Amino acid sequence: MDFIFANFKIIFFSLVIGVSLFFIVKNYAKIVVFLNQVRSELTKVSWPTRKEVMASTIVILVLTGFLSVYVGVIDLGLSKLLSIFLK
């Protein structure tokens, strides 16, 4: 029993790898079909241009900054208001 507890990581990862390999071998044909379907669907995706990605990133960063300042101001105001009531 001490052997099992002392080598738990090795036994656990060996079991995970064994089960994973069994699953892959048993379902190999289904996995290949799935991956081919994924590749087919990815060719249909309309990928954004670099300009669109940069514009979206800038919008997200500006909105995140604005909301951070807004929440910070509201938090500061409410904490001041609460400290006035608790004095």
PDB file of N, CA, C and O in Angstrom:
ATOM      1  N   MET A   1       0.821  -1.188   0.000  1.00  0.00           N
ATOM      2  CA  MET A   1       0.000   0.000   0.000  1.00  0.00           C
ATOM      3  C   MET A   1       0.864   1.251   0.000  1.00  0.00           C
ATOM      4  O   MET A   1       0.506   2.248  -0.627  1.00  0.00           O
ATOM      5  N   ASP A   2       2.000   1.215   0.695  1.00  0.00           N
ATOM      6  CA  ASP A   2       2.892   2.369   0.702  1.00  0.00           C
ATOM      7  C   ASP A   2       3.446   2.654  -0.683  1.00  0.00           C
ATOM      8  O   ASP A   2       3.704   3.808  -1.028  1.00  0.00           O
ATOM      9  N   PHE A   3       3.630   1.608  -1.477  1.00  0.00           N
ATOM     10  CA  PHE A   3       4.128   1.778  -2.842  1.00  0.00           C
ATOM     11  C   PHE A   3       3.167   2.624  -3.667  1.00  0.00           C
ATOM     12  O   PHE A   3       3.598   3.472  -4.448  1.00  0.00           O
ATOM     13  N   ILE A   4       1.873   2.397  -3.497  1.00  0.00           N
ATOM     14  CA  ILE A   4       0.863   3.136  -4.260  1.00  0.00           C
ATOM     15  C   ILE A   4       0.885   4.615  -3.879  1.00  0.00           C
ATOM     16  O   ILE A   4       0.852   5.481  -4.753  1.00  0.00           O
ATOM     17  N   PHE A   5       0.941   4.907  -2.578  1.00  0.00           N
ATOM     18  CA  PHE A   5       0.948   6.298  -2.146  1.00  0.00           C
ATOM     19  C   PHE A   5       2.250   6.995  -2.505  1.00  0.00           C
ATOM     20  O   PHE A   5       2.241   8.184  -2.823  1.00  0.00           O
ATOM     21  N   ALA A   6       3.356   6.289  -2.462  1.00  0.00           N
ATOM     22  CA  ALA A   6       4.651   6.884  -2.773  1.00  0.00           C
ATOM     23  C   ALA A   6       4.775   7.204  -4.263  1.00  0.00           C
ATOM     24  O   ALA A   6       5.440   8.171  -4.633  1.00  0.00           O
ATOM     25  N   ASN A   7       4.153   6.418  -5.099  1.00  0.00           N
ATOM     26  CA  ASN A   7       4.265   6.605  -6.554  1.00  0.00           C
ATOM     27  C   ASN A   7       2.929   6.989  -7.174  1.00  0.00           C
ATOM     28  O   ASN A   7       2.639   6.620  -8.312  1.00  0.00           O
ATOM     29  N   PHE A   8       2.126   7.719  -6.437  1.00  0.00           N
ATOM     30  CA  PHE A   8       0.781   8.063  -6.903  1.00  0.00           C
ATOM     31  C   PHE A   8       0.807   8.834  -8.220  1.00  0.00           C
ATOM     32  O   PHE A   8       0.019   8.545  -9.120  1.00  0.00           O
ATOM     33  N   LYS A   9       1.702   9.812  -8.341  1.00  0.00           N
ATOM     34  CA  LYS A   9       1.763  10.617  -9.567  1.00  0.00           C
ATOM     35  C   LYS A   9       2.076   9.754 -10.773  1.00  0.00           C
ATOM     36  O   LYS A   9       1.430   9.877 -11.814  1.00  0.00           O
ATOM     37  N   ILE A  10       3.054   8.890 -10.642  1.00  0.00           N
ATOM     38  CA  ILE A  10       3.443   8.030 -11.762  1.00  0.00           C
ATOM     39  C   ILE A  10       2.298   7.099 -12.141  1.00  0.00           C
ATOM     40  O   ILE A  10       1.998   6.926 -13.322  1.00  0.00           O
ATOM     41  N   ILE A  11       1.665   6.505 -11.149  1.00  0.00           N
ATOM     42  CA  ILE A  11       0.552   5.591 -11.416  1.00  0.00           C
ATOM     43  C   ILE A  11      -0.609   6.354 -12.047  1.00  0.00           C
ATOM     44  O   ILE A  11      -1.212   5.873 -13.006  1.00  0.00           O
ATOM     45  N   PHE A  12      -0.927   7.531 -11.525  1.00  0.00           N
ATOM     46  CA  PHE A  12      -2.040   8.321 -12.049  1.00  0.00           C
ATOM     47  C   PHE A  12      -1.804   8.722 -13.498  1.00  0.00           C
ATOM     48  O   PHE A  12      -2.675   8.529 -14.346  1.00  0.00           O
ATOM     49  N   PHE A  13      -0.615   9.287 -13.790  1.00  0.00           N
ATOM     50  CA  PHE A  13      -0.340   9.722 -15.153  1.00  0.00           C
ATOM     51  C   PHE A  13      -0.225   8.543 -16.116  1.00  0.00           C
ATOM     52  O   PHE A  13      -0.591   8.667 -17.284  1.00  0.00           O
ATOM     53  N   SER A  14       0.270   7.422 -15.652  1.00  0.00           N
ATOM     54  CA  SER A  14       0.315   6.227 -16.494  1.00  0.00           C
ATOM     55  C   SER A  14      -1.097   5.775 -16.835  1.00  0.00           C
ATOM     56  O   SER A  14      -1.378   5.389 -17.970  1.00  0.00           O
ATOM     57  N   LEU A  15      -1.971   5.824 -15.859  1.00  0.00           N
ATOM     58  CA  LEU A  15      -3.364   5.446 -16.087  1.00  0.00           C
ATOM     59  C   LEU A  15      -4.031   6.402 -17.066  1.00  0.00           C
ATOM     60  O   LEU A  15      -4.747   5.964 -17.966  1.00  0.00           O
ATOM     61  N   VAL A  16      -3.804   7.708 -16.903  1.00  0.00           N
ATOM     62  CA  VAL A  16      -4.392   8.701 -17.807  1.00  0.00           C
ATOM     63  C   VAL A  16      -3.879   8.496 -19.231  1.00  0.00           C
ATOM     64  O   VAL A  16      -4.660   8.540 -20.182  1.00  0.00           O
ATOM     65  N   ILE A  17      -2.587   8.276 -19.384  1.00  0.00           N
ATOM     66  CA  ILE A  17      -2.016   8.064 -20.717  1.00  0.00           C
ATOM     67  C   ILE A  17      -2.554   6.775 -21.322  1.00  0.00           C
ATOM     68  O   ILE A  17      -2.871   6.736 -22.511  1.00  0.00           O
ATOM     69  N   GLY A  18      -2.659   5.720 -20.519  1.00  0.00           N
ATOM     70  CA  GLY A  18      -3.191   4.454 -21.020  1.00  0.00           C
ATOM     71  C   GLY A  18      -4.628   4.573 -21.485  1.00  0.00           C
ATOM     72  O   GLY A  18      -4.977   4.076 -22.556  1.00  0.00           O
ATOM     73  N   VAL A  19      -5.467   5.225 -20.695  1.00  0.00           N
ATOM     74  CA  VAL A  19      -6.879   5.410 -21.071  1.00  0.00           C
ATOM     75  C   VAL A  19      -6.978   6.287 -22.322  1.00  0.00           C
ATOM     76  O   VAL A  19      -7.799   6.030 -23.203  1.00  0.00           O
ATOM     77  N   SER A  20      -6.140   7.318 -22.394  1.00  0.00           N
ATOM     78  CA  SER A  20      -6.156   8.200 -23.561  1.00  0.00           C
ATOM     79  C   SER A  20      -5.756   7.440 -24.822  1.00  0.00           C
ATOM     80  O   SER A  20      -6.398   7.577 -25.863  1.00  0.00           O
ATOM     81  N   LEU A  21      -4.708   6.649 -24.730  1.00  0.00           N
ATOM     82  CA  LEU A  21      -4.275   5.863 -25.897  1.00  0.00           C
ATOM     83  C   LEU A  21      -5.339   4.851 -26.310  1.00  0.00           C
ATOM     84  O   LEU A  21      -5.578   4.651 -27.501  1.00  0.00           O
ATOM     85  N   PHE A  22      -5.975   4.214 -25.335  1.00  0.00           N
ATOM     86  CA  PHE A  22      -7.060   3.278 -25.648  1.00  0.00           C
ATOM     87  C   PHE A  22      -8.188   3.989 -26.385  1.00  0.00           C
ATOM     88  O   PHE A  22      -8.705   3.483 -27.382  1.00  0.00           O
ATOM     89  N   PHE A  23      -8.567   5.165 -25.889  1.00  0.00           N
ATOM     90  CA  PHE A  23      -9.640   5.939 -26.527  1.00  0.00           C
ATOM     91  C   PHE A  23      -9.261   6.317 -27.955  1.00  0.00           C
ATOM     92  O   PHE A  23     -10.081   6.210 -28.866  1.00  0.00           O
ATOM     93  N   ILE A  24      -8.020   6.758 -28.150  1.00  0.00           N
ATOM     94  CA  ILE A  24      -7.571   7.176 -29.482  1.00  0.00           C
ATOM     95  C   ILE A  24      -7.567   5.994 -30.437  1.00  0.00           C
ATOM     96  O   ILE A  24      -8.050   6.107 -31.564  1.00  0.00           O
ATOM     97  N   VAL A  25      -7.033   4.871 -30.005  1.00  0.00           N
ATOM     98  CA  VAL A  25      -6.970   3.693 -30.879  1.00  0.00           C
ATOM     99  C   VAL A  25      -8.365   3.189 -31.198  1.00  0.00           C
ATOM    100  O   VAL A  25      -8.650   2.827 -32.339  1.00  0.00           O
ATOM    101  N   LYS A  26      -9.233   3.163 -30.202  1.00  0.00           N
ATOM    102  CA  LYS A  26     -10.592   2.645 -30.400  1.00  0.00           C
ATOM    103  C   LYS A  26     -11.399   3.543 -31.332  1.00  0.00           C
ATOM    104  O   LYS A  26     -12.194   3.047 -32.130  1.00  0.00           O
ATOM    105  N   ASN A  27     -11.207   4.845 -31.242  1.00  0.00           N
ATOM    106  CA  ASN A  27     -12.019   5.799 -32.006  1.00  0.00           C
ATOM    107  C   ASN A  27     -11.211   6.513 -33.085  1.00  0.00           C
ATOM    108  O   ASN A  27     -11.548   7.640 -33.447  1.00  0.00           O
ATOM    109  N   TYR A  28     -10.170   5.901 -33.601  1.00  0.00           N
ATOM    110  CA  TYR A  28      -9.278   6.563 -34.555  1.00  0.00           C
ATOM    111  C   TYR A  28     -10.035   7.058 -35.786  1.00  0.00           C
ATOM    112  O   TYR A  28      -9.826   8.194 -36.211  1.00  0.00           O
ATOM    113  N   ALA A  29     -10.902   6.239 -36.365  1.00  0.00           N
ATOM    114  CA  ALA A  29     -11.626   6.629 -37.581  1.00  0.00           C
ATOM    115  C   ALA A  29     -12.540   7.824 -37.312  1.00  0.00           C
ATOM    116  O   ALA A  29     -12.636   8.734 -38.135  1.00  0.00           O
ATOM    117  N   LYS A  30     -13.203   7.820 -36.172  1.00  0.00           N
ATOM    118  CA  LYS A  30     -14.094   8.929 -35.835  1.00  0.00           C
ATOM    119  C   LYS A  30     -13.295  10.219 -35.616  1.00  0.00           C
ATOM    120  O   LYS A  30     -13.739  11.303 -35.995  1.00  0.00           O
ATOM    121  N   ILE A  31     -12.125  10.093 -35.009  1.00  0.00           N
ATOM    122  CA  ILE A  31     -11.287  11.269 -34.765  1.00  0.00           C
ATOM    123  C   ILE A  31     -10.806  11.860 -36.084  1.00  0.00           C
ATOM    124  O   ILE A  31     -10.792  13.080 -36.248  1.00  0.00           O
ATOM    125  N   VAL A  32     -10.417  11.014 -37.014  1.00  0.00           N
ATOM    126  CA  VAL A  32      -9.961  11.494 -38.322  1.00  0.00           C
ATOM    127  C   VAL A  32     -11.092  12.206 -39.048  1.00  0.00           C
ATOM    128  O   VAL A  32     -10.881  13.274 -39.623  1.00  0.00           O
ATOM    129  N   VAL A  33     -12.283  11.632 -39.030  1.00  0.00           N
ATOM    130  CA  VAL A  33     -13.437  12.271 -39.675  1.00  0.00           C
ATOM    131  C   VAL A  33     -13.722  13.620 -39.022  1.00  0.00           C
ATOM    132  O   VAL A  33     -13.971  14.606 -39.716  1.00  0.00           O
ATOM    133  N   PHE A  34     -13.687  13.668 -37.697  1.00  0.00           N
ATOM    134  CA  PHE A  34     -13.933  14.921 -36.979  1.00  0.00           C
ATOM    135  C   PHE A  34     -12.916  15.981 -37.367  1.00  0.00           C
ATOM    136  O   PHE A  34     -13.293  17.118 -37.649  1.00  0.00           O
ATOM    137  N   LEU A  35     -11.633  15.633 -37.387  1.00  0.00           N
ATOM    138  CA  LEU A  35     -10.600  16.608 -37.735  1.00  0.00           C
ATOM    139  C   LEU A  35     -10.737  17.089 -39.175  1.00  0.00           C
ATOM    140  O   LEU A  35     -10.472  18.255 -39.465  1.00  0.00           O
ATOM    141  N   ASN A  36     -11.146  16.207 -40.073  1.00  0.00           N
ATOM    142  CA  ASN A  36     -11.389  16.635 -41.455  1.00  0.00           C
ATOM    143  C   ASN A  36     -12.566  17.598 -41.541  1.00  0.00           C
ATOM    144  O   ASN A  36     -12.533  18.545 -42.327  1.00  0.00           O
ATOM    145  N   GLN A  37     -13.599  17.370 -40.747  1.00  0.00           N
ATOM    146  CA  GLN A  37     -14.737  18.282 -40.719  1.00  0.00           C
ATOM    147  C   GLN A  37     -14.348  19.626 -40.123  1.00  0.00           C
ATOM    148  O   GLN A  37     -14.817  20.666 -40.586  1.00  0.00           O
ATOM    149  N   VAL A  38     -13.497  19.620 -39.103  1.00  0.00           N
ATOM    150  CA  VAL A  38     -13.020  20.869 -38.507  1.00  0.00           C
ATOM    151  C   VAL A  38     -12.245  21.664 -39.541  1.00  0.00           C
ATOM    152  O   VAL A  38     -12.458  22.868 -39.683  1.00  0.00           O
ATOM    153  N   ARG A  39     -11.344  21.004 -40.270  1.00  0.00           N
ATOM    154  CA  ARG A  39     -10.569  21.688 -41.311  1.00  0.00           C
ATOM    155  C   ARG A  39     -11.499  22.275 -42.371  1.00  0.00           C
ATOM    156  O   ARG A  39     -11.289  23.397 -42.831  1.00  0.00           O
ATOM    157  N   SER A  40     -12.523  21.521 -42.757  1.00  0.00           N
ATOM    158  CA  SER A  40     -13.480  22.005 -43.760  1.00  0.00           C
ATOM    159  C   SER A  40     -14.225  23.241 -43.255  1.00  0.00           C
ATOM    160  O   SER A  40     -14.407  24.204 -44.000  1.00  0.00           O
ATOM    161  N   GLU A  41     -14.655  23.218 -41.989  1.00  0.00           N
ATOM    162  CA  GLU A  41     -15.385  24.356 -41.440  1.00  0.00           C
ATOM    163  C   GLU A  41     -14.488  25.581 -41.282  1.00  0.00           C
ATOM    164  O   GLU A  41     -14.946  26.709 -41.467  1.00  0.00           O
ATOM    165  N   LEU A  42     -13.224  25.374 -40.946  1.00  0.00           N
ATOM    166  CA  LEU A  42     -12.313  26.509 -40.778  1.00  0.00           C
ATOM    167  C   LEU A  42     -12.044  27.232 -42.092  1.00  0.00           C
ATOM    168  O   LEU A  42     -11.696  28.413 -42.080  1.00  0.00           O
ATOM    169  N   THR A  43     -12.198  26.550 -43.220  1.00  0.00           N
ATOM    170  CA  THR A  43     -12.029  27.234 -44.511  1.00  0.00           C
ATOM    171  C   THR A  43     -13.204  28.166 -44.797  1.00  0.00           C
ATOM    172  O   THR A  43     -13.087  29.067 -45.628  1.00  0.00           O
ATOM    173  N   LYS A  44     -14.336  27.961 -44.118  1.00  0.00           N
ATOM    174  CA  LYS A  44     -15.526  28.788 -44.332  1.00  0.00           C
ATOM    175  C   LYS A  44     -15.549  30.033 -43.444  1.00  0.00           C
ATOM    176  O   LYS A  44     -16.403  30.901 -43.624  1.00  0.00           O
ATOM    177  N   VAL A  45     -14.630  30.129 -42.496  1.00  0.00           N
ATOM    178  CA  VAL A  45     -14.613  31.229 -41.542  1.00  0.00           C
ATOM    179  C   VAL A  45     -14.155  32.507 -42.232  1.00  0.00           C
ATOM    180  O   VAL A  45     -13.213  32.499 -43.024  1.00  0.00           O
ATOM    181  N   SER A  46     -14.833  33.595 -41.920  1.00  0.00           N
ATOM    182  CA  SER A  46     -14.437  34.904 -42.431  1.00  0.00           C
ATOM    183  C   SER A  46     -13.525  35.550 -41.393  1.00  0.00           C
ATOM    184  O   SER A  46     -13.997  36.108 -40.402  1.00  0.00           O
ATOM    185  N   TRP A  47     -12.214  35.471 -41.628  1.00  0.00           N
ATOM    186  CA  TRP A  47     -11.246  35.972 -40.672  1.00  0.00           C
ATOM    187  C   TRP A  47     -11.122  37.487 -40.801  1.00  0.00           C
ATOM    188  O   TRP A  47     -11.116  38.005 -41.917  1.00  0.00           O
ATOM    189  N   PRO A  48     -11.021  38.215 -39.675  1.00  0.00           N
ATOM    190  CA  PRO A  48     -10.889  39.673 -39.735  1.00  0.00           C
ATOM    191  C   PRO A  48      -9.500  40.076 -40.235  1.00  0.00           C
ATOM    192  O   PRO A  48      -8.527  39.334 -40.101  1.00  0.00           O
ATOM    193  N   THR A  49      -9.445  41.267 -40.812  1.00  0.00           N
ATOM    194  CA  THR A  49      -8.158  41.785 -41.267  1.00  0.00           C
ATOM    195  C   THR A  49      -7.383  42.326 -40.069  1.00  0.00           C
ATOM    196  O   THR A  49      -7.934  42.489 -38.980  1.00  0.00           O
ATOM    197  N   ARG A  50      -6.107  42.599 -40.285  1.00  0.00           N
ATOM    198  CA  ARG A  50      -5.276  43.151 -39.206  1.00  0.00           C
ATOM    199  C   ARG A  50      -5.826  44.501 -38.751  1.00  0.00           C
ATOM    200  O   ARG A  50      -5.813  44.807 -37.559  1.00  0.00           O
ATOM    201  N   LYS A  51      -6.307  45.307 -39.698  1.00  0.00           N
ATOM    202  CA  LYS A  51      -6.852  46.628 -39.372  1.00  0.00           C
ATOM    203  C   LYS A  51      -8.094  46.492 -38.480  1.00  0.00           C
ATOM    204  O   LYS A  51      -8.255  47.246 -37.521  1.00  0.00           O
ATOM    205  N   GLU A  52      -8.964  45.537 -38.794  1.00  0.00           N
ATOM    206  CA  GLU A  52     -10.166  45.326 -37.990  1.00  0.00           C
ATOM    207  C   GLU A  52      -9.814  44.841 -36.580  1.00  0.00           C
ATOM    208  O   GLU A  52     -10.439  45.258 -35.604  1.00  0.00           O
ATOM    209  N   VAL A  53      -8.826  43.973 -36.474  1.00  0.00           N
ATOM    210  CA  VAL A  53      -8.406  43.472 -35.163  1.00  0.00           C
ATOM    211  C   VAL A  53      -7.827  44.605 -34.326  1.00  0.00           C
ATOM    212  O   VAL A  53      -8.126  44.721 -33.137  1.00  0.00           O
ATOM    213  N   MET A  54      -7.001  45.436 -34.942  1.00  0.00           N
ATOM    214  CA  MET A  54      -6.406  46.556 -34.212  1.00  0.00           C
ATOM    215  C   MET A  54      -7.479  47.539 -33.745  1.00  0.00           C
ATOM    216  O   MET A  54      -7.425  48.023 -32.614  1.00  0.00           O
ATOM    217  N   ALA A  55      -8.452  47.834 -34.605  1.00  0.00           N
ATOM    218  CA  ALA A  55      -9.530  48.756 -34.232  1.00  0.00           C
ATOM    219  C   ALA A  55     -10.351  48.184 -33.085  1.00  0.00           C
ATOM    220  O   ALA A  55     -10.686  48.904 -32.145  1.00  0.00           O
ATOM    221  N   SER A  56     -10.674  46.910 -33.152  1.00  0.00           N
ATOM    222  CA  SER A  56     -11.449  46.277 -32.081  1.00  0.00           C
ATOM    223  C   SER A  56     -10.666  46.265 -30.773  1.00  0.00           C
ATOM    224  O   SER A  56     -11.237  46.484 -29.705  1.00  0.00           O
ATOM    225  N   THR A  57      -9.369  46.011 -30.851  1.00  0.00           N
ATOM    226  CA  THR A  57      -8.530  45.997 -29.654  1.00  0.00           C
ATOM    227  C   THR A  57      -8.492  47.369 -29.002  1.00  0.00           C
ATOM    228  O   THR A  57      -8.572  47.483 -27.779  1.00  0.00           O
ATOM    229  N   ILE A  58      -8.372  48.403 -29.812  1.00  0.00           N
ATOM    230  CA  ILE A  58      -8.339  49.772 -29.278  1.00  0.00           C
ATOM    231  C   ILE A  58      -9.664  50.110 -28.595  1.00  0.00           C
ATOM    232  O   ILE A  58      -9.677  50.695 -27.512  1.00  0.00           O
ATOM    233  N   VAL A  59     -10.779  49.739 -29.229  1.00  0.00           N
ATOM    234  CA  VAL A  59     -12.097  49.997 -28.636  1.00  0.00           C
ATOM    235  C   VAL A  59     -12.217  49.283 -27.293  1.00  0.00           C
ATOM    236  O   VAL A  59     -12.703  49.865 -26.323  1.00  0.00           O
ATOM    237  N   ILE A  60     -11.785  48.043 -27.231  1.00  0.00           N
ATOM    238  CA  ILE A  60     -11.877  47.282 -25.983  1.00  0.00           C
ATOM    239  C   ILE A  60     -11.006  47.911 -24.900  1.00  0.00           C
ATOM    240  O   ILE A  60     -11.442  48.041 -23.756  1.00  0.00           O
ATOM    241  N   LEU A  61      -9.784  48.301 -25.245  1.00  0.00           N
ATOM    242  CA  LEU A  61      -8.899  48.915 -24.257  1.00  0.00           C
ATOM    243  C   LEU A  61      -9.448  50.241 -23.742  1.00  0.00           C
ATOM    244  O   LEU A  61      -9.378  50.514 -22.544  1.00  0.00           O
ATOM    245  N   VAL A  62      -9.997  51.072 -24.641  1.00  0.00           N
ATOM    246  CA  VAL A  62     -10.565  52.361 -24.230  1.00  0.00           C
ATOM    247  C   VAL A  62     -11.779  52.141 -23.327  1.00  0.00           C
ATOM    248  O   VAL A  62     -11.907  52.793 -22.291  1.00  0.00           O
ATOM    249  N   LEU A  63     -12.668  51.226 -23.716  1.00  0.00           N
ATOM    250  CA  LEU A  63     -13.843  50.964 -22.889  1.00  0.00           C
ATOM    251  C   LEU A  63     -13.467  50.374 -21.533  1.00  0.00           C
ATOM    252  O   LEU A  63     -14.078  50.706 -20.517  1.00  0.00           O
ATOM    253  N   THR A  64     -12.475  49.511 -21.517  1.00  0.00           N
ATOM    254  CA  THR A  64     -12.017  48.941 -20.247  1.00  0.00           C
ATOM    255  C   THR A  64     -11.455  50.028 -19.344  1.00  0.00           C
ATOM    256  O   THR A  64     -11.742  50.050 -18.147  1.00  0.00           O
ATOM    257  N   GLY A  65     -10.662  50.924 -19.904  1.00  0.00           N
ATOM    258  CA  GLY A  65     -10.120  52.033 -19.120  1.00  0.00           C
ATOM    259  C   GLY A  65     -11.213  52.938 -18.596  1.00  0.00           C
ATOM    260  O   GLY A  65     -11.197  53.326 -17.428  1.00  0.00           O
ATOM    261  N   PHE A  66     -12.173  53.280 -19.460  1.00  0.00           N
ATOM    262  CA  PHE A  66     -13.280  54.133 -19.048  1.00  0.00           C
ATOM    263  C   PHE A  66     -14.084  53.497 -17.921  1.00  0.00           C
ATOM    264  O   PHE A  66     -14.387  54.153 -16.924  1.00  0.00           O
ATOM    265  N   LEU A  67     -14.431  52.216 -18.078  1.00  0.00           N
ATOM    266  CA  LEU A  67     -15.221  51.543 -17.049  1.00  0.00           C
ATOM    267  C   LEU A  67     -14.438  51.391 -15.745  1.00  0.00           C
ATOM    268  O   LEU A  67     -15.023  51.449 -14.663  1.00  0.00           O
ATOM    269  N   SER A  68     -13.128  51.198 -15.839  1.00  0.00           N
ATOM    270  CA  SER A  68     -12.308  51.105 -14.627  1.00  0.00           C
ATOM    271  C   SER A  68     -12.331  52.415 -13.855  1.00  0.00           C
ATOM    272  O   SER A  68     -12.487  52.422 -12.634  1.00  0.00           O
ATOM    273  N   VAL A  69     -12.178  53.517 -14.569  1.00  0.00           N
ATOM    274  CA  VAL A  69     -12.218  54.829 -13.923  1.00  0.00           C
ATOM    275  C   VAL A  69     -13.606  55.086 -13.345  1.00  0.00           C
ATOM    276  O   VAL A  69     -13.729  55.578 -12.223  1.00  0.00           O
ATOM    277  N   TYR A  70     -14.642  54.760 -14.096  1.00  0.00           N
ATOM    278  CA  TYR A  70     -16.020  54.969 -13.647  1.00  0.00           C
ATOM    279  C   TYR A  70     -16.299  54.189 -12.365  1.00  0.00           C
ATOM    280  O   TYR A  70     -16.814  54.749 -11.397  1.00  0.00           O
ATOM    281  N   VAL A  71     -15.966  52.913 -12.354  1.00  0.00           N
ATOM    282  CA  VAL A  71     -16.207  52.095 -11.170  1.00  0.00           C
ATOM    283  C   VAL A  71     -15.352  52.588 -10.004  1.00  0.00           C
ATOM    284  O   VAL A  71     -15.808  52.586  -8.860  1.00  0.00           O
ATOM    285  N   GLY A  72     -14.132  53.004 -10.280  1.00  0.00           N
ATOM    286  CA  GLY A  72     -13.263  53.532  -9.228  1.00  0.00           C
ATOM    287  C   GLY A  72     -13.834  54.785  -8.600  1.00  0.00           C
ATOM    288  O   GLY A  72     -13.805  54.933  -7.378  1.00  0.00           O
ATOM    289  N   VAL A  73     -14.362  55.703  -9.426  1.00  0.00           N
ATOM    290  CA  VAL A  73     -14.953  56.937  -8.918  1.00  0.00           C
ATOM    291  C   VAL A  73     -16.198  56.628  -8.090  1.00  0.00           C
ATOM    292  O   VAL A  73     -16.383  57.194  -7.013  1.00  0.00           O
ATOM    293  N   ILE A  74     -17.039  55.746  -8.580  1.00  0.00           N
ATOM    294  CA  ILE A  74     -18.253  55.363  -7.839  1.00  0.00           C
ATOM    295  C   ILE A  74     -17.857  54.722  -6.504  1.00  0.00           C
ATOM    296  O   ILE A  74     -18.448  55.032  -5.470  1.00  0.00           O
ATOM    297  N   ASP A  75     -16.869  53.840  -6.524  1.00  0.00           N
ATOM    298  CA  ASP A  75     -16.409  53.185  -5.295  1.00  0.00           C
ATOM    299  C   ASP A  75     -15.857  54.206  -4.312  1.00  0.00           C
ATOM    300  O   ASP A  75     -16.163  54.155  -3.121  1.00  0.00           O
ATOM    301  N   LEU A  76     -15.055  55.122  -4.801  1.00  0.00           N
ATOM    302  CA  LEU A  76     -14.487  56.153  -3.932  1.00  0.00           C
ATOM    303  C   LEU A  76     -15.590  57.017  -3.325  1.00  0.00           C
ATOM    304  O   LEU A  76     -15.559  57.321  -2.133  1.00  0.00           O
ATOM    305  N   GLY A  77     -16.560  57.410  -4.146  1.00  0.00           N
ATOM    306  CA  GLY A  77     -17.666  58.232  -3.654  1.00  0.00           C
ATOM    307  C   GLY A  77     -18.495  57.508  -2.617  1.00  0.00           C
ATOM    308  O   GLY A  77     -18.843  58.085  -1.587  1.00  0.00           O
ATOM    309  N   LEU A  78     -18.818  56.247  -2.876  1.00  0.00           N
ATOM    310  CA  LEU A  78     -19.618  55.488  -1.914  1.00  0.00           C
ATOM    311  C   LEU A  78     -18.854  55.223  -0.627  1.00  0.00           C
ATOM    312  O   LEU A  78     -19.441  55.238   0.455  1.00  0.00           O
ATOM    313  N   SER A  79     -17.546  54.981  -0.730  1.00  0.00           N
ATOM    314  CA  SER A  79     -16.771  54.756   0.497  1.00  0.00           C
ATOM    315  C   SER A  79     -16.673  56.039   1.321  1.00  0.00           C
ATOM    316  O   SER A  79     -16.720  55.980   2.550  1.00  0.00           O
ATOM    317  N   LYS A  80     -16.539  57.196   0.669  1.00  0.00           N
ATOM    318  CA  LYS A  80     -16.531  58.471   1.405  1.00  0.00           C
ATOM    319  C   LYS A  80     -17.880  58.709   2.068  1.00  0.00           C
ATOM    320  O   LYS A  80     -17.948  59.118   3.227  1.00  0.00           O
ATOM    321  N   LEU A  81     -18.959  58.449   1.321  1.00  0.00           N
ATOM    322  CA  LEU A  81     -20.307  58.621   1.852  1.00  0.00           C
ATOM    323  C   LEU A  81     -20.538  57.693   3.044  1.00  0.00           C
ATOM    324  O   LEU A  81     -21.138  58.097   4.041  1.00  0.00           O
ATOM    325  N   LEU A  82     -20.077  56.490   2.945  1.00  0.00           N
ATOM    326  CA  LEU A  82     -20.244  55.536   4.039  1.00  0.00           C
ATOM    327  C   LEU A  82     -19.414  55.935   5.248  1.00  0.00           C
ATOM    328  O   LEU A  82     -19.862  55.779   6.384  1.00  0.00           O
ATOM    329  N   SER A  83     -18.223  56.442   5.021  1.00  0.00           N
ATOM    330  CA  SER A  83     -17.389  56.870   6.148  1.00  0.00           C
ATOM    331  C   SER A  83     -18.006  58.092   6.852  1.00  0.00           C
ATOM    332  O   SER A  83     -17.850  58.246   8.063  1.00  0.00           O
ATOM    333  N   ILE A  84     -18.688  58.942   6.117  1.00  0.00           N
ATOM    334  CA  ILE A  84     -19.359  60.099   6.734  1.00  0.00           C
ATOM    335  C   ILE A  84     -20.505  59.606   7.632  1.00  0.00           C
ATOM    336  O   ILE A  84     -20.682  60.117   8.737  1.00  0.00           O
ATOM    337  N   PHE A  85     -21.279  58.622   7.167  1.00  0.00           N
ATOM    338  CA  PHE A  85     -22.407  58.099   7.957  1.00  0.00           C
ATOM    339  C   PHE A  85     -21.942  57.307   9.175  1.00  0.00           C
ATOM    340  O   PHE A  85     -22.639  57.271  10.189  1.00  0.00           O
ATOM    341  N   LEU A  86     -20.788  56.681   9.090  1.00  0.00           N
ATOM    342  CA  LEU A  86     -20.326  55.858  10.200  1.00  0.00           C
ATOM    343  C   LEU A  86     -19.559  56.626  11.254  1.00  0.00           C
ATOM    344  O   LEU A  86     -19.235  56.055  12.295  1.00  0.00           O
ATOM    345  N   LYS A  87     -19.252  57.897  11.035  1.00  0.00           N
ATOM    346  CA  LYS A  87     -18.522  58.700  12.029  1.00  0.00           C
ATOM    347  C   LYS A  87     -19.368  59.032  13.209  1.00  0.00           C
ATOM    348  O   LYS A  87     -18.904  59.701  14.133  1.00  0.00           O
TER     349      LYS A  87
END
